[in-house]
Amino acid sequence: MSLSVESITSWSDPDVDDVTTLVRLLGHDADPVGMRERLERLTPEAGHRTWIVRDDAGRAVAVAGAQVTWAYASDEPTAQLLLLVVDPSARRLGTGSLLIGTFETWAAEQGARRLSAVSAAATDSAHRFYQKRGYHDSGVRYTRIV
C-alpha cells in the first residue's frame, strides 16, 4: 500500500462511513449522521484540521484530527492532536507515524511550539506510540459528564 496523507474539508458519504468505522475502533459509539455533523463543525475556520490516509482502493484507512488552542499562561498557541486511529490493515506500515509527522508540520506552521496528543483509548500500545515519538505524560485530565 502506498501511503499519502490528504487534508480533507469536504466529506463524501464513503469518507464519512470510513471515518465512522475508524472512530468505532476506539470504542466510541458513532453513526454516520452524527459523524458527518461533527466533521462539518471541525473546520479550518474553527481552528481544526483533519487528515486521512487512503488504501489503494481509495478507502480511508486512517484518520487524524487536530486543533490549535490558545492558553492563558502562554503567548504561543498549542496544537492538540485530538484523534489518531489506524485500521488494523494499515498498521505497522508507518501510517501512524506519517499522520503524526503531518500533524507536527502543520502545528509548526501554526506557530505552535507545544504539542499535545489526546490518548483516551488508554491502551498501552497507543501510549508507547506517543512516547516513542517524544511525547510524555503531562498531567491528568478530569472529565465529568452532565
LODOVEX-165910 format. One record per residue (C-alpha): residue number from 1; x, y, z. Coordinates in nm, 4 decimals. Each point is the difference from the previous one (the first is absolute). Example, Ala and Ser with C-alpha at 12.3 -4.5 7.8 and 13.67 -1.06 7.14 Angstrom:
2
<1,<1.2300,-0.4500,0.7800>> <2,<0.1370,0.3440,-0.0660>> 
END
This chain:
146
<1,<0.0000,0.0000,0.0000>> <2,<0.1354,0.3424,-0.0927>> <3,<-0.0506,0.2526,0.2770>> <4,<-0.0955,0.3598,-0.0498>> <5,<-0.1782,0.2399,0.2293>> <6,<-0.2887,0.2115,-0.1208>> <7,<-0.1301,0.3050,0.1842>> <8,<-0.3749,-0.0235,-0.0286>> <9,<-0.2711,0.2629,0.0396>> <10,<-0.2751,-0.1323,-0.2257>> <11,<-0.1565,-0.3285,0.1027>> <12,<-0.1411,-0.2597,-0.2402>> <13,<-0.2354,-0.2640,0.1388>> <14,<0.2630,-0.2772,-0.0380>> <15,<0.2574,0.2122,0.1859>> <16,<-0.2461,0.0643,0.2834>> <17,<-0.0761,-0.3719,0.0180>> <18,<0.3724,-0.0844,0.0119>> <19,<0.0712,0.2550,0.2735>> <20,<-0.3005,-0.1254,0.1974>> <21,<0.1420,-0.3530,-0.0174>> <22,<0.3431,0.1242,0.1086>> <23,<-0.1384,0.1947,0.2961>> <24,<-0.1908,-0.3103,0.1093>> <25,<0.3356,-0.1810,0.0229>> <26,<0.0747,0.2280,0.2947>> <27,<-0.3127,-0.1236,0.1762>> <28,<-0.2142,0.3043,-0.0724>> <29,<-0.3637,-0.0314,-0.0921>> <30,<-0.0185,0.1721,-0.3378>> <31,<-0.2447,0.0076,-0.2873>> <32,<0.0463,0.1582,-0.3445>> <33,<-0.2619,0.2732,0.0515>> <34,<0.1540,0.1197,0.3253>> <35,<0.3514,-0.0399,-0.1348>> <36,<-0.0781,0.2172,-0.3033>> <37,<-0.1372,0.2717,0.2293>> <38,<0.3170,-0.0120,0.2111>> <39,<0.2335,0.0008,-0.2977>> <40,<-0.1771,0.2969,-0.1551>> <41,<0.0521,0.1997,0.3238>> <42,<0.3701,-0.0833,0.0228>> <43,<0.1172,0.2361,-0.2728>> <44,<0.3191,0.1949,-0.0624>> <45,<-0.2002,0.3176,0.0664>> <46,<-0.0704,-0.1361,0.3500>> <47,<0.3703,-0.0787,0.0547>> <48,<-0.0214,-0.3698,-0.0871>> <49,<0.1631,-0.2166,-0.2621>> <50,<-0.0837,-0.3574,-0.1009>> <51,<0.2181,-0.2349,-0.2018>> <52,<-0.0679,-0.3428,-0.1453>> <53,<0.2111,-0.2717,-0.1555>> <54,<-0.1584,-0.2077,-0.2735>> <55,<0.0781,-0.3561,-0.1064>> <56,<0.0576,-0.0903,-0.3635>> <57,<-0.3773,-0.0407,-0.0493>> <58,<-0.0642,0.3557,0.1216>> <59,<-0.1454,-0.0975,0.3377>> <60,<0.1035,0.2098,0.3015>> <61,<0.2036,-0.2327,0.2222>> <62,<0.1298,0.2600,0.2447>> <63,<-0.1122,0.3358,0.1304>> <64,<0.1529,0.2687,0.2166>> <65,<-0.1495,0.3231,0.1239>> <66,<0.1493,0.2967,0.1797>> <67,<-0.0721,0.3478,0.1243>> <68,<0.1936,0.3086,0.0988>> <69,<-0.0855,0.1537,0.3351>> <70,<0.1178,0.3001,0.1940>> <71,<0.0708,-0.0092,0.3720>> <72,<-0.0089,0.2508,0.2809>> <73,<0.3581,-0.0802,0.1014>> <74,<0.1724,0.0351,-0.3378>> <75,<0.0193,0.2341,-0.2964>> <76,<0.0521,-0.2911,-0.2383>> <77,<-0.2689,-0.2375,-0.1215>> <78,<-0.0091,-0.3665,0.0907>> <79,<-0.0805,-0.2592,-0.2637>> <80,<-0.2034,-0.2922,0.1262>> <81,<-0.0242,-0.3302,-0.1820>> <82,<-0.3558,-0.0972,0.0894>> <83,<-0.0373,-0.3132,-0.2094>> <84,<0.2318,-0.2520,-0.1570>> <85,<-0.1255,-0.3429,-0.0971>> <86,<0.1300,-0.2503,-0.2526>> <87,<-0.1918,-0.2971,-0.1344>> <88,<0.1698,-0.3322,0.0867>> <89,<0.0648,-0.0593,-0.3724>> <90,<0.2186,0.3131,-0.0118>> <91,<0.1874,-0.0414,0.3281>> <92,<0.3737,-0.0698,0.0233>> <93,<0.0513,0.1695,-0.3387>> <94,<0.0951,0.3446,0.1296>> <95,<-0.3549,0.1337,-0.0367>> <96,<-0.0229,0.1406,0.3520>> <97,<0.3483,0.1486,-0.0241>> <98,<-0.0910,0.1650,-0.3295>> <99,<-0.3088,0.1550,0.1572>> <100,<0.1785,0.1220,0.3122>> <101,<0.2746,0.1492,-0.2188>> <102,<-0.2659,0.1805,-0.2022>> <103,<-0.1540,0.1299,0.3235>> <104,<0.3373,0.1232,0.1262>> <105,<0.0773,0.1811,-0.3264>> <106,<-0.3436,0.1640,0.0030>> <107,<0.0450,0.0962,0.3660>> <108,<0.3296,0.1728,-0.0779>> <109,<-0.1681,0.1886,-0.2857>> <110,<-0.2582,0.1226,0.2525>> <111,<0.2764,0.1299,0.2296>> <112,<-0.0534,-0.2682,0.2627>> <113,<0.3012,-0.1078,0.2004>> <114,<-0.1966,-0.2046,0.2501>> <115,<-0.1630,-0.3119,-0.1390>> <116,<-0.2373,-0.2268,0.1840>> <117,<-0.1637,-0.3266,-0.0923>> <118,<-0.3217,-0.1306,0.1484>> <119,<0.0138,-0.3732,0.0611>> <120,<-0.3385,-0.0781,0.1473>> <121,<0.0168,-0.3629,-0.1094>> <122,<0.2292,-0.0680,0.2975>> <123,<0.1738,-0.2836,-0.1799>> <124,<0.3609,-0.0823,0.0647>> <125,<0.0726,-0.0143,-0.3734>> <126,<-0.1356,0.3528,-0.0548>> <127,<0.2027,0.1310,0.2921>> <128,<0.3165,-0.1679,-0.1286>> <129,<-0.0658,0.1472,-0.3470>> <130,<-0.0015,0.3556,0.1373>> <131,<0.2848,-0.0543,0.2453>> <132,<0.2199,-0.1394,-0.2781>> <133,<-0.0498,0.3305,-0.1834>> <134,<0.1005,0.2198,0.2934>> <135,<-0.3396,0.0626,0.1594>> <136,<-0.0309,-0.0461,0.3759>> <137,<-0.2665,0.0030,0.2691>> <138,<-0.0632,0.3574,0.1037>> <139,<-0.2743,-0.0253,0.2564>> <140,<-0.3432,-0.1370,0.0500>> <141,<-0.3140,0.1095,-0.1749>> <142,<-0.3233,-0.0235,0.1949>> <143,<-0.3304,-0.0407,-0.1764>> <144,<-0.3529,0.0257,0.1253>> <145,<-0.3040,-0.0951,-0.2059>> <146,<-0.3064,0.2105,0.0813>> 
END
